[in-house]
Amino acid sequence: MESKSMKEHKKHSPMKVKVGIITLSDSISRQDNSKYKDIPPNDDLSGQIIMESLKREHEILSYKIIPDDEELLLINLEKMRNKGAQIIISTGGTGIGKHDITIETITPLFTKELKGFGEIFRYESYKELGTGAMLSRATAGVWKETLLVALPGSPNAVELGMKIIKPELGHLVKHMKN
């Protein structure tokens, strides 16, 4: 529940933000996704969760499924930013496996890191999963006036991440511009 002062603070935040979505998955990216313009394929449950969570209130500018590849991630981040994405949410590639490259790729781009997002995410995960929550490297940060949010690939983790970040999207965009 938001306090009166928090509502006043958010008062001049944009109601609708422009969002890009990237799913990083070697297995899903091998499928032919050319027929899907803005609809995640059935195998991309996490991408579907992000899309469904945002599509009524915000503008989805771009949705991509790519393999766990640093160069492709950087290319797609730049394309989405150039299209006007104010926030880019990625899912997948945040683990500690040798193919997990999301965190190592995006954190050097940050001019400002939102450490609180990762802390809240791990705290809420801990309440559900216990000490296994320490494996999560979910993070967020500002890059060229665009917020990058990196969520794990599991649908439950994406639901949790969206629950945390979604109420603040307009507020975050407002502060990035100031």
trRosetta pair geometry for C-beta under 8 A, 3 or more apart (Angstrom, degrees):
i j d omega theta_ij theta_ji phi_ij phi_ji
2 6 4.5 -126 -168 88 95 125
2 7 5.3 114 127 -56 125 85
2 10 7.7 -48 -161 13 151 138
3 6 4.7 96 54 6 78 102
3 7 7.1 -140 95 -4 42 86
4 7 5.7 -54 -150 36 32 112
4 8 6.4 33 152 -19 65 106
5 8 5.6 -53 -148 37 34 114
5 9 6.3 40 151 -24 65 105
6 9 5.4 -50 -146 34 34 115
6 10 6.4 23 157 -10 65 108
7 10 6.0 -63 -147 44 29 103
7 11 6.8 63 147 -64 60 83
8 11 5.4 -15 -159 -29 36 122
9 171 7.7 43 120 -133 94 117
10 13 4.8 -41 -170 3 70 129
10 170 7.0 83 -169 94 100 108
10 171 4.9 -54 -119 -88 98 108
10 174 7.7 163 -142 20 56 154
12 174 6.5 122 102 -135 78 139
13 170 3.7 106 144 135 112 100
13 171 4.6 -47 -107 -80 156 49
13 173 6.9 112 -163 61 90 90
13 174 4.1 -93 -113 -32 75 137
14 17 5.8 113 99 -74 121 75
14 170 4.7 -149 73 -142 59 94
14 173 5.4 -46 36 90 117 136
14 174 6.5 178 2 -62 76 85
15 57 7.5 -110 158 -175 81 92
15 170 5.9 -1 -99 -99 20 149
16 57 6.6 -157 -107 159 74 60
16 58 5.5 159 -156 -117 67 51
16 59 6.0 65 166 -17 109 93
16 170 7.7 32 -1 -90 15 109
17 58 5.1 -21 57 -136 69 116
17 59 7.2 -142 101 34 31 81
17 86 4.9 -105 -169 66 100 132
17 87 5.7 42 140 7 134 115
17 169 4.9 -133 18 152 145 112
17 170 5.9 -156 -42 -84 110 60
17 173 5.1 -171 -110 -43 123 149
18 58 7.3 -175 -83 177 19 95
18 59 4.9 -26 -107 77 65 109
18 61 5.1 43 -178 -38 97 123
18 83 7.9 -153 161 115 130 88
18 84 5.2 -22 124 122 164 94
18 85 5.4 -137 123 -119 96 38
18 86 4.9 104 54 2 82 93
18 87 7.5 153 84 28 50 72
19 54 5.7 -41 43 164 163 156
19 58 5.3 53 -8 136 122 132
19 59 6.7 156 19 81 77 52
19 60 5.5 -39 74 -107 97 55
19 61 6.5 170 69 11 37 86
19 85 6.2 46 -158 -145 15 94
19 86 7.2 -48 -73 54 50 77
19 87 5.1 -23 -110 75 79 94
19 88 7.2 148 -165 -95 60 35
19 89 6.5 -3 -168 4 111 103
19 169 7.8 -36 -75 -152 117 139
20 60 7.8 111 -101 -162 28 63
20 61 5.5 -45 -75 66 75 102
20 62 4.5 -1 -127 61 91 98
20 63 7.5 -175 -164 -74 57 40
20 64 7.8 1 180 9 99 99
20 76 7.9 169 164 156 135 90
20 77 7.9 145 99 -126 149 46
20 80 3.3 32 -101 -159 166 139
20 81 7.8 -76 -3 -49 150 48
20 83 7.2 115 -78 61 118 123
20 85 3.8 -28 -19 -110 108 154
20 87 7.4 -170 29 98 69 48
20 88 4.1 -15 67 -113 106 86
20 89 7.4 171 86 25 55 59
21 40 7.9 -70 117 -68 140 115
21 47 6.0 116 150 -146 127 86
21 50 5.2 149 -128 112 129 137
21 51 6.3 -73 -16 -69 173 80
21 60 6.6 -19 -6 -147 114 107
21 62 7.1 -167 33 99 62 58
21 63 4.6 0 64 -115 106 77
21 64 7.3 169 93 27 61 58
21 88 7.5 -171 -73 -158 23 62
21 89 5.6 -14 -111 68 69 89
21 90 7.6 146 -166 -92 47 40
21 91 7.8 0 -170 1 90 101
22 63 7.9 -178 -76 -155 37 43
22 64 5.2 -9 -114 67 75 95
22 65 7.8 151 -163 -94 54 28
22 66 6.4 -20 -165 18 102 109
22 73 7.0 106 160 -133 154 77
22 76 5.7 117 -105 123 131 138
22 77 7.5 -50 -31 -71 154 70
22 80 7.5 -107 -47 -33 108 151
22 88 6.6 24 -2 176 108 104
22 89 7.5 -180 29 92 69 43
22 90 4.3 -21 72 -108 100 88
22 91 7.5 177 92 24 55 61
23 28 6.4 -34 126 84 129 145
23 29 7.9 -174 101 -63 93 89
23 40 7.1 91 -22 -131 144 119
23 44 5.1 -54 -102 -147 176 124
23 46 6.3 137 -118 82 110 104
23 47 4.2 -58 -55 -63 131 118
23 64 7.3 -159 31 101 69 50
23 65 4.6 -17 67 -112 107 76
23 66 7.4 153 81 25 56 59
23 90 7.4 165 -86 -159 23 65
23 91 5.3 -18 -114 64 70 96
23 92 5.7 66 -170 6 62 131
23 153 7.7 87 -157 -126 85 91
24 29 8.0 -17 -155 -42 38 129
24 66 6.0 -26 -109 75 64 82
24 67 7.2 31 -161 149 71 19
24 68 5.2 81 169 -91 108 66
24 73 6.7 0 -93 -89 124 113
24 90 6.2 31 -14 -179 105 113
24 91 7.1 -169 25 88 74 45
24 92 3.8 -160 66 95 78 112
24 93 3.9 -20 99 -19 145 125
24 101 7.7 -139 -175 56 151 85
24 102 5.8 -166 21 -69 161 112
24 153 7.4 -101 70 -83 78 112
25 28 3.9 39 96 28 133 105
25 29 5.7 161 82 -19 69 89
25 44 7.1 -167 21 -106 149 91
25 65 6.4 -37 44 -165 100 99
25 67 7.2 -72 90 -117 32 42
25 68 7.3 35 -100 -42 12 85
25 92 5.1 -95 -60 -138 77 165
25 153 6.7 118 -82 -135 101 135
26 29 6.2 -64 -142 38 20 110
26 30 7.0 29 157 -31 58 104
26 67 4.7 49 -107 -143 60 92
26 68 5.4 -45 -50 10 92 96
26 99 6.6 -40 -32 174 134 146
27 30 6.2 -53 -162 18 31 113
27 43 7.8 -118 118 160 99 138
28 31 6.0 -45 -171 15 47 113
28 33 8.0 51 154 -61 83 128
28 41 6.8 173 -164 63 105 123
28 43 5.1 -179 -115 111 101 119
28 44 5.3 96 -160 -73 154 90
28 65 5.4 -95 119 -171 109 136
29 33 7.6 -56 -136 -8 45 132
29 65 5.0 -167 -92 138 73 92
29 66 5.5 39 -110 -173 139 16
29 67 4.4 -135 70 -58 154 66
30 67 7.6 63 -51 -80 72 107
31 41 6.3 -115 99 79 146 177
31 43 6.7 130 -10 35 157 145
31 65 8.0 -5 55 105 96 150
32 35 7.1 51 129 1 96 94
33 36 4.9 -55 -172 40 78 114
33 41 5.9 -106 -111 -33 94 123
33 65 5.5 150 -55 43 169 123
36 39 5.0 -115 -151 69 94 77
36 40 6.9 68 178 -123 144 12
36 41 5.7 -106 -51 -57 158 79
38 51 7.7 145 163 -140 79 130
38 60 6.2 121 -158 105 117 126
38 63 5.5 112 -139 19 55 127
39 51 7.7 121 -131 168 41 167
39 63 7.9 141 5 80 12 154
40 44 4.2 -112 178 84 113 121
40 47 3.7 163 -116 107 146 115
40 48 4.6 -134 68 -64 133 70
40 51 5.7 -165 -10 -7 114 144
40 63 6.5 -108 -67 169 80 139
40 65 7.5 112 -136 -56 82 116
41 44 5.2 88 59 7 73 101
41 65 7.3 -32 17 -28 107 157
42 45 7.9 14 170 -68 47 69
42 48 7.9 23 -128 -54 34 143
44 47 3.8 -3 149 30 119 120
44 48 6.1 137 103 -23 76 86
44 65 6.0 -113 -83 -93 146 129
45 48 5.5 -56 -151 36 32 115
45 49 6.5 36 152 -24 66 102
45 155 4.5 -42 124 -79 120 123
46 49 5.6 -48 -150 29 34 113
46 50 6.8 33 153 -16 64 101
46 91 4.1 -168 139 150 130 155
46 92 6.9 149 73 -43 155 92
46 151 7.4 -174 -175 104 123 120
46 153 5.6 -124 -23 -165 163 52
46 154 7.0 120 -80 104 122 11
46 155 5.3 -136 -78 -87 70 58
46 157 7.9 -8 -119 68 120 87
46 158 4.3 155 -146 -38 89 154
47 50 5.8 -53 -151 36 34 110
47 51 6.2 34 152 -18 67 109
47 63 6.7 102 -173 -166 119 113
47 65 6.8 -61 -59 -80 159 97
47 91 6.3 -152 -67 43 62 134
48 51 5.6 -56 -144 40 31 112
48 52 6.0 27 160 -16 68 110
49 52 6.0 -56 -141 40 26 107
49 53 6.1 29 158 -24 61 112
49 155 5.8 141 -34 -147 144 82
49 158 4.7 115 82 114 140 127
49 159 5.8 -88 -170 -70 143 72
49 162 6.6 -149 143 -12 100 149
50 53 5.8 -60 -149 34 26 114
50 54 6.4 -4 164 1 63 117
50 89 5.5 -175 -149 103 137 135
50 91 6.5 -149 -34 -32 134 129
50 151 7.8 174 -78 38 120 148
50 158 6.2 -85 -52 -175 87 122
50 162 6.4 -167 -108 -81 60 126
51 54 6.6 -83 -151 46 22 94
51 55 5.7 26 169 -42 68 115
51 60 6.3 27 -133 -99 80 156
51 63 6.6 16 -87 -104 117 142
52 55 6.4 -41 -121 14 23 112
53 162 4.5 -49 -164 -173 170 148
53 166 6.0 -108 161 -90 117 141
54 57 6.5 -94 -161 56 49 86
54 58 4.5 -44 -179 48 96 118
54 60 6.3 116 103 -68 116 98
54 162 7.8 -120 -45 -143 90 119
54 166 7.1 -145 -84 -122 81 106
55 58 7.2 -70 -97 61 16 71
55 60 5.7 -29 -101 -18 80 124
58 169 6.7 -47 -83 126 142 159
60 63 6.3 10 169 -47 120 104
61 80 6.5 124 93 -152 119 81
61 83 5.0 151 162 123 131 126
61 84 6.2 -173 -111 70 156 86
61 85 5.2 -140 48 -77 141 84
62 79 7.1 172 -157 117 172 100
62 80 4.9 -137 56 -109 139 92
62 83 5.8 108 -31 54 126 162
62 85 6.7 -72 29 -62 107 125
64 76 5.2 -129 70 -147 161 139
64 80 7.9 -120 2 -60 123 116
66 69 6.5 -101 154 40 107 99
66 72 4.6 -177 -175 137 136 129
66 73 6.5 179 92 -74 145 61
66 76 6.0 -139 -33 -24 149 153
67 72 6.6 79 55 45 76 157
68 92 7.2 -118 -82 141 95 108
68 93 4.9 161 -120 -101 100 112
68 99 4.7 87 92 162 153 93
68 100 6.7 -73 -150 -99 140 29
68 101 5.4 131 175 19 90 104
68 102 7.6 -80 -136 -40 88 80
69 72 4.1 57 85 19 113 112
69 73 6.5 175 86 -16 56 85
69 101 7.1 47 -112 54 6 151
70 73 5.7 -58 -149 34 28 112
70 74 6.4 24 158 -16 65 106
70 101 5.0 -105 -67 162 84 141
70 104 7.5 -55 -102 96 118 99
70 105 4.7 -172 -133 -97 84 119
71 74 5.9 -56 -149 37 30 109
71 75 6.3 31 154 -19 65 107
72 75 5.6 -53 -144 37 33 113
72 76 6.2 26 159 -14 66 109
73 76 6.1 -62 -147 41 27 105
73 77 6.3 31 155 -22 65 106
73 90 7.6 30 -144 -118 109 154
73 93 7.8 -131 -84 97 142 171
73 101 7.0 -167 -4 105 148 110
73 102 6.8 -174 -130 -112 156 64
73 105 5.1 52 89 142 143 161
73 106 7.5 -93 149 -55 129 90
74 77 5.7 -51 -144 33 30 113
74 78 6.4 29 157 -17 63 107
74 105 6.5 -131 -55 -174 88 114
75 78 6.0 -61 -154 38 28 109
75 79 6.4 27 151 -19 65 108
76 79 5.5 -49 -141 36 36 113
76 80 6.2 34 159 -17 67 105
77 80 6.0 -59 -149 38 27 107
77 81 6.2 26 154 -18 64 109
77 88 6.1 140 -130 112 77 171
77 106 7.5 160 -89 -105 155 97
77 109 7.6 -64 141 -113 159 174
77 143 7.5 -5 170 99 130 149
77 148 7.1 -1 -136 -103 124 123
78 81 5.7 -55 -144 38 30 111
78 82 6.2 31 156 -19 65 108
79 82 5.7 -58 -148 38 28 111
79 83 6.5 29 152 -20 63 105
80 83 5.6 -53 -150 34 34 112
80 85 4.1 0 156 1 92 146
80 88 5.2 102 108 -99 147 123
80 146 7.9 126 108 -162 96 152
81 84 7.9 98 177 -33 31 8
81 85 5.7 -75 -88 54 37 96
81 88 7.2 -60 -61 -38 78 132
81 143 7.7 -87 -90 106 143 101
81 144 6.1 48 -163 89 147 130
81 146 4.9 -97 -113 -38 102 160
85 88 5.2 62 140 -66 142 88
85 146 6.0 55 102 -139 85 125
86 145 7.7 -57 -138 141 70 81
86 146 6.2 -159 -162 -124 27 69
86 147 6.9 22 144 19 66 90
86 173 4.9 21 162 -116 139 117
86 176 7.5 157 -171 62 94 147
87 146 6.9 174 -86 -171 25 73
87 147 4.5 -13 -113 64 80 102
87 148 7.9 173 -159 -78 56 24
87 149 6.7 14 -175 -3 100 111
87 169 6.0 -77 -21 -146 163 98
87 172 7.1 73 -85 93 122 130
87 173 6.9 -84 -41 -71 104 100
88 146 6.1 31 -4 161 102 119
88 147 7.3 179 27 88 60 54
88 148 5.4 -14 67 -111 98 67
88 149 7.2 -179 90 27 48 71
89 149 4.6 -16 -112 68 74 110
89 151 6.6 15 -177 -2 94 114
89 165 7.6 153 -104 99 122 154
90 93 7.3 -38 147 47 123 114
90 102 6.0 -176 116 -143 140 131
90 106 7.6 -171 24 -47 144 150
90 148 7.3 2 1 -170 107 88
90 149 7.0 174 25 88 64 57
90 150 5.1 -11 65 -114 105 66
90 151 6.8 180 90 29 51 71
91 151 4.8 -23 -104 77 74 101
91 152 7.0 7 -157 100 73 27
91 153 5.4 110 156 -108 85 51
91 158 5.4 4 -118 -95 133 120
92 102 6.8 142 102 -44 54 140
92 152 7.3 53 -84 178 28 37
92 153 3.6 56 -94 -85 71 108
93 99 7.5 -97 -121 127 79 74
93 100 4.9 151 -166 -147 51 63
93 101 5.5 -45 -170 47 120 58
93 102 3.5 118 105 -27 110 106
93 103 7.7 -171 128 -9 84 68
93 150 7.8 -80 81 -161 91 113
93 153 7.1 95 -5 -50 48 112
94 100 6.2 -62 58 -168 7 119
94 102 5.1 -49 -72 62 66 130
94 103 5.7 89 -135 -40 70 103
94 136 7.1 18 127 -159 123 59
94 137 4.8 -162 175 66 92 93
94 138 6.1 43 174 -75 159 51
94 139 7.8 175 -137 10 122 86
94 150 5.5 143 -88 150 121 108
94 151 7.0 -125 -14 125 151 19
94 152 4.9 -106 59 -93 125 60
94 153 7.2 177 24 -20 91 77
95 100 4.3 -146 61 -79 71 156
95 135 6.7 0 -140 164 77 104
95 137 7.3 165 -102 17 14 111
95 152 7.0 74 -59 -132 77 99
95 153 7.8 -48 -28 13 105 108
96 100 6.4 -20 -30 50 6 146
96 135 6.3 -100 -7 -154 116 87
96 137 7.4 126 -63 -26 76 127
97 100 4.7 105 57 -12 77 105
100 103 7.3 21 145 16 99 98
101 104 5.6 -71 -159 53 58 107
101 105 5.3 57 146 -30 88 113
102 105 5.9 -69 -150 37 24 109
102 106 6.2 -6 170 1 66 113
102 150 5.1 151 147 -148 124 130
103 106 6.6 -67 -136 45 25 92
103 107 5.7 20 176 -22 66 116
103 137 4.8 -40 -70 135 153 133
103 139 6.3 92 -123 18 96 131
103 150 6.2 163 -82 119 67 162
104 107 6.9 -44 -120 30 19 105
104 108 7.8 18 174 -13 49 104
105 108 7.6 -84 176 29 22 99
105 109 7.8 9 141 -14 59 114
106 109 5.4 -59 -162 30 51 117
106 110 7.1 64 147 -40 75 91
106 139 7.6 170 91 85 119 117
106 141 7.2 154 144 47 102 113
106 143 7.4 -102 -165 -41 86 147
106 148 5.2 -156 -167 140 133 151
106 150 5.9 174 47 -52 151 132
107 110 5.6 -32 -158 2 46 118
107 113 7.2 19 -143 -99 87 122
107 139 6.6 4 -84 110 101 159
107 141 6.8 95 -123 12 57 152
109 141 7.5 143 87 95 81 122
109 143 4.3 11 141 -114 109 133
109 148 6.9 61 87 0 128 155
110 113 4.9 48 161 -71 154 78
110 141 3.3 -26 -117 146 123 148
110 142 6.4 86 -150 55 74 49
110 143 5.9 -76 -94 -67 41 87
110 148 7.3 -116 -82 46 86 120
111 141 7.6 154 41 163 45 104
111 142 5.5 -57 57 95 89 95
111 143 6.6 139 0 -104 86 42
111 144 7.8 121 -10 -41 125 40
112 141 6.1 179 93 -161 48 83
112 142 4.4 19 53 35 95 115
113 139 6.9 -38 -157 -176 105 112
113 140 7.4 127 -165 89 61 49
113 141 4.2 -38 -110 -100 55 115
113 142 7.9 -129 -69 19 24 71
114 117 4.5 49 117 -5 110 113
114 118 7.6 138 102 -6 71 82
114 139 7.6 143 65 180 77 65
114 140 4.2 -23 54 89 120 101
114 141 5.8 -163 7 -84 75 47
114 142 7.6 96 -34 -26 95 80
114 147 7.7 20 -15 -147 137 107
114 172 7.9 -23 -84 -128 152 122
115 118 6.0 -59 -161 41 46 106
115 119 6.0 45 146 -21 75 111
116 119 5.4 -58 -142 41 34 114
116 120 6.0 32 161 -18 70 105
117 120 6.1 -58 -147 38 26 105
117 121 6.1 27 154 -21 63 111
117 138 7.1 -111 133 131 94 99
117 139 6.7 105 86 -158 111 33
117 140 4.1 24 50 22 162 120
117 149 7.2 -113 172 -127 158 94
117 164 6.7 125 -147 133 77 131
117 165 6.6 33 -136 -84 119 100
118 121 5.5 -54 -143 37 31 115
118 122 6.2 26 160 -15 66 106
118 136 7.7 177 -158 123 83 100
118 137 7.4 -21 -139 -177 124 38
118 138 5.4 171 -117 92 74 72
118 139 4.7 -3 -68 -98 123 62
118 140 7.1 -167 -39 12 81 75
119 122 6.1 -58 -147 39 27 105
119 123 6.2 28 154 -20 63 109
120 123 5.6 -56 -145 37 31 114
120 124 6.2 26 159 -14 67 107
120 164 5.5 147 113 -142 125 135
121 124 6.2 -59 -148 40 25 105
121 125 6.1 26 153 -18 63 111
121 136 6.3 -134 127 137 109 143
121 138 4.3 -82 124 79 163 139
121 160 6.7 111 -143 127 78 112
121 161 6.1 17 -118 -98 120 78
121 164 6.1 -105 -79 5 77 168
122 125 5.4 -54 -141 40 32 114
122 126 6.1 42 154 -29 65 102
122 133 5.0 124 -162 154 70 110
122 134 7.1 59 -155 -95 122 39
122 136 5.4 -174 -95 70 83 120
122 138 7.3 -174 -50 44 77 104
123 126 5.6 -50 -150 28 28 115
123 127 6.9 32 151 -21 60 100
123 133 7.8 129 -64 154 10 154
124 127 5.7 -48 -156 27 36 114
124 128 7.0 21 151 -6 63 106
124 160 5.7 169 114 -167 129 121
124 164 6.9 -153 6 -68 155 121
125 128 5.9 -68 -156 45 36 103
125 129 5.4 -18 167 23 77 118
125 132 7.9 -106 151 93 107 77
125 133 3.7 144 108 -125 106 111
125 136 5.6 103 34 -10 174 152
125 157 7.1 16 -102 -116 119 87
125 160 6.6 108 -74 138 79 167
126 129 6.6 -71 -114 59 22 79
126 130 6.6 24 -160 -150 59 9
126 131 7.2 32 -133 -86 90 30
126 133 4.0 -100 -70 26 65 158
128 133 7.8 112 57 -74 78 116
128 156 7.8 -161 140 161 155 127
128 160 7.7 -120 6 -86 150 142
129 132 4.6 -89 151 65 117 106
129 133 5.1 141 69 -55 115 84
130 133 6.9 -180 86 -9 28 94
131 134 6.0 -13 177 -4 68 111
132 135 5.9 -28 179 9 64 115
133 136 5.7 -34 -172 9 59 116
136 152 5.9 -80 -128 -46 91 129
136 157 7.0 179 -115 -136 122 130
137 150 7.6 -25 111 110 83 123
137 152 7.9 114 45 -74 64 90
138 150 6.2 -173 -145 97 51 73
138 151 5.6 17 -124 -119 108 47
138 152 6.0 -70 -67 -24 98 82
138 157 7.2 -165 -64 177 130 114
138 161 6.1 -148 -148 -98 145 120
139 149 7.9 -168 99 -148 43 45
139 150 5.2 11 54 49 75 109
140 147 6.3 7 -176 -179 105 98
140 148 6.5 176 -149 91 57 55
140 149 4.5 -6 -105 -106 103 70
140 150 7.0 -169 -75 19 52 68
140 165 7.1 152 -75 -106 153 128
141 147 7.5 174 93 -150 22 62
141 148 5.8 -11 61 57 70 96
142 145 7.1 8 -172 -98 104 21
142 146 7.2 140 -157 69 60 37
142 147 5.9 -38 -97 -97 64 62
142 148 7.7 163 -102 15 14 79
142 176 5.7 173 -125 -120 125 107
143 146 5.4 -34 75 66 77 89
143 147 7.9 129 25 -113 73 15
143 148 5.4 26 11 -16 120 119
145 176 5.3 125 -150 155 65 113
145 177 6.8 65 -150 -86 114 59
146 176 7.7 109 -60 -180 12 157
147 172 5.4 22 -63 145 158 131
147 173 7.3 -99 -7 -77 123 64
147 176 6.4 -123 -50 -63 94 146
149 161 7.1 141 162 172 119 121
149 165 5.8 48 -130 -127 155 166
151 157 6.1 158 175 129 95 98
151 158 5.2 94 140 -105 144 67
151 161 4.1 -128 -114 23 123 175
151 162 7.9 0 -91 -42 159 72
152 157 3.9 -16 63 121 114 160
152 158 7.2 -124 74 -52 67 68
152 161 7.7 171 27 -37 73 134
153 157 7.3 48 57 58 28 129
153 158 7.7 -10 -169 -46 18 109
154 157 4.3 84 66 8 94 107
154 158 6.9 -163 91 -9 47 84
155 158 5.6 -55 -145 36 33 112
155 159 6.4 37 156 -22 66 102
156 159 5.7 -50 -150 32 32 113
156 160 6.6 31 152 -16 63 105
157 160 5.7 -55 -151 38 33 112
157 161 6.2 34 152 -20 67 107
158 161 5.6 -53 -143 38 32 113
158 162 6.2 31 158 -18 66 106
159 162 6.0 -58 -147 38 27 108
159 163 6.4 33 152 -24 62 107
160 163 5.6 -54 -151 32 31 115
160 164 6.6 26 153 -16 64 106
161 164 5.8 -59 -153 36 33 109
161 165 6.0 2 163 1 71 115
162 165 6.2 -65 -129 50 30 93
162 166 5.0 38 176 -37 70 116
163 166 6.7 -28 -109 22 14 112
164 168 8.0 -25 146 13 57 119
165 168 6.0 -86 -163 50 44 102
165 169 6.7 68 149 -65 80 81
165 172 8.0 -11 -164 -22 86 149
166 169 6.1 -21 -154 -25 36 111
167 171 8.0 11 131 9 64 125
168 171 4.7 -70 -159 54 66 117
168 172 5.3 72 140 -32 92 101
169 172 5.9 -57 -148 33 25 110
169 173 6.6 23 156 -17 62 106
170 173 5.7 -54 -149 35 33 111
170 174 6.4 38 152 -23 65 104
171 174 5.7 -51 -151 31 30 115
171 175 6.7 21 155 -12 63 106
172 175 6.0 -61 -150 40 31 105
172 176 6.4 34 153 -24 66 106
173 176 5.8 -53 -147 31 32 113
173 177 6.7 25 157 -16 63 107
174 177 6.3 -69 -160 36 27 106
174 178 6.8 21 151 -19 65 110
175 178 5.6 -55 -145 33 40 111
